[in-house]
Amino acid sequence: MARILLISMILLLNVPSFSQDRTLDLMPVPRSVKPTGEKFRIKKSFTIGISGHPGERVYSEATRSLRRLDNRMGFFFLQGMITSKDSSRSAGLLIDVKRSAAVKLYEDESYQLISGSKQVRIVANTDLGAIRGLETLQQLISVDDAGYYFPGVEINDAPRFPWRGLLLDITLHWMPMDVVKRTLDCMASVKMNVLHLHLTEDQMFGIESKVYPRLHEVGAEGNYYTQENIKEIIAYADQRGIRIIPEFDIPGQCTSWLKAYPELASVKRDYELQRYFGVFDPALDVTKDYTYKFLDTLFTEMAQLFPDEYFHIGGDENTGKDWDRNPDIKAYMDSKGMTTYRELETEFISRLLPILKKNGKKMMGWDEILRPGVPHDIMIQSWRGTESLVEAAKNGYTSLLSTGYYIDLIQPADFHYLVDPVPVNTILTPEEQKLIVGGEATMWTEHVTPETVDSRIWPRTAAIAERLWSDASVTDVDEMYRRLDRISLLLEGMGSTHLKNKEMLMRRLADSYDTKALEVLVDVIEPLKIYERNAGDTMYTVFSPYTKIADVATPDQKVAREFRNIVTTYCSTRDKKLEDIIIHHLKMWKDNSAGFREAVRKSPVLAEASILSENLAKISEKGLQAVGYLKNGSKPPPGWKEKCLDLTEKAKEQGGRCELQVVTAIEELIETAGR
């Protein structure tokens, strides 16, 4: 059914606003693309040669790229591991690299890719640029009647922003090593270059400390990365040209720290790991010298483990209530002339900064730390609004945007895609704009598990990756979605489970191999957005089941999105082909109700979604009536439109923490028919 919609939507796509051959399907869009009309035929004899002064990283990445090509084409390429001996300038793919690079901010990632009928060449100043070019080459694979080929093309490419990141929280629900590695593989495929690991929270201290072992022994309950794990992650990421940024969130959100070392606490109480999600009062006592000695020892250990120059200290969502409850802290603030806990936080940041500096680190923090008196040699990560990003840049702070990139909020890809760190109407001067280094998507894990996390990250994050890499003029939403479909398959090939786990979860939920009725419903529902899933009488904890219909449903459902687009076009054109597609889907949704009732009988856990199925059937029937009136050019009886819209309004109610995504389209049919 989705295929029928897709075929029709291809006909409706607008011409893209940038110069790119529509057969290339590249994401992110390169800086410049010039098709030549030639084709490089890929055969079993295909080899890769490397020249220049590349360093070791390129040899491993070229080998991995060759294996990926062979896995897709099945040629049994004769070339095995690529080494410095593979320097033939007559190879099918010749990679020329001037120097190896450090994986750090502002490093050169530019490359040139030239594909002709005789050879493909990637030329780059650094090995990082060559790696980005290899990912573009993977996306260029094309097929015609004669087989596989690389299209003739001249690409000159470089990123718009040097920081293109993804935050992965591993504390609200534990994310094991396999999740991290497949996330890194997928990030590399769309040219993202920073993985921000959120390692500590009220619920967990997720990394081994040898100087303060109780942090992970007591604060993790068995789920934590050993220091050897972290070294493995860093090496894995470095190989792909990705930096690892650690976050240790303080002075609030630290219950796991206080359970292990209660002497750090502002309030003396029995501390247990937090099972619920939200903002809580426990905070470090930042007036004690002991606290700074503790942090000095811990951060010195961690600074040696993480090579990147940036070190994130959180600094967000401290309520200040535990500081207010402690008379000694209040007296300290009075002695310093402090009238608000924010002033105490500012002092904390200032005292923490030298600890990081002596370990060769630059401090990062969330935008709460942006206050008068905070030193300028820190990076501000904006999450509460773009205002803080602008304020930071205007006041001389390096800054990073996450506002608008919170992928855990279940918003559609086009919403994220149109959020720009430096929009065309910015009030910032050119010099101030340079202080904005890019952006980070954020994957907070309150409502995901290792089984579902990929479906919340991918493929939407590829749209954010494009926003951070490609030119600001690349904003055609329809074209983005067209390419996102292709990239989604590529991401699955990189190990993402966002497609295959959905089918598995439906079988589990239905307790059956027959999931047709469930699939029809799931195709047109999405989980509640923003933080609405937390509303109501269900209090989610770290132990709650995340195997229900809201976990099977995914953001930005393609079938529903394309149905909405088709209806809008049909209402203005009365196109007969579109009319047939609309009727097909409305009949299917109307008839699906009986099958879903049978599915509920076999698996009662589905009952919470019954209201969605029933409402879908009811409004689909009204949608069919509307199409009938439009088709015949007749007027509906008096009061028909109002009764129909009453039904659609009721159909907007949630069921199973999900919402129907075709209600507005059916309303549009009803409104059009009722005019």
Secondary structure, DSSP 8 states (H G I E B T S, - for coil): -HHHHHHHHHHH----SS---TTS--SS--SEEEEEEEEEE--TT--EEEEES--HHHHHHHHHHHHHHHHHH----S--S--TT---TTSSEEEEEEE---S-TT----EEEEE-SS-EEEEEEEHHHHHHHHHHHHHH-EEETTEEEEEEEEEEE--S-SEEEEEEE-SSS---HHHHHHHHHHHHHTT--EEEEE-EETTEE-B--SSSTHHHHHHSTT--B-HHHHHHHHHHHHHTT-EEEEEEEESBS-HHHHHH-GGGBSS-S------B-S----BB-TT-HHHHHHHHHHHHHHHHH--SSEEEEE------HHHHH-HHHHHHHHHTT--SHHHHHHHHHHHHHHHHHHTT-EEEEEGGG--TT--SSEEEEE-S-HHHHHHHHHTT-EEEE-TT-BGGG---HHHHHT--SS-TT--S-HHHHTTEEEEEEEE--TT--TTTHHHHHTTHHHHHHHHHHS-TT---HHHHHHHHHHHHHHHHHTT--TTHHHHHHHHHHHTSS--HHHHHHHTTEEE--TTGGG-SS---BTTS---SHHHHS-SS-HHHHHHHHHHHHHHHH--HHHHHHHHHHHHHHHHHHHHHHHHHHH-GGGGGGHHHHHHHHHHHHHHHHHHHHHHHT----TTHHHHHHHHHHHTTS-BTTEEESSHHHHHHHHHHHT-
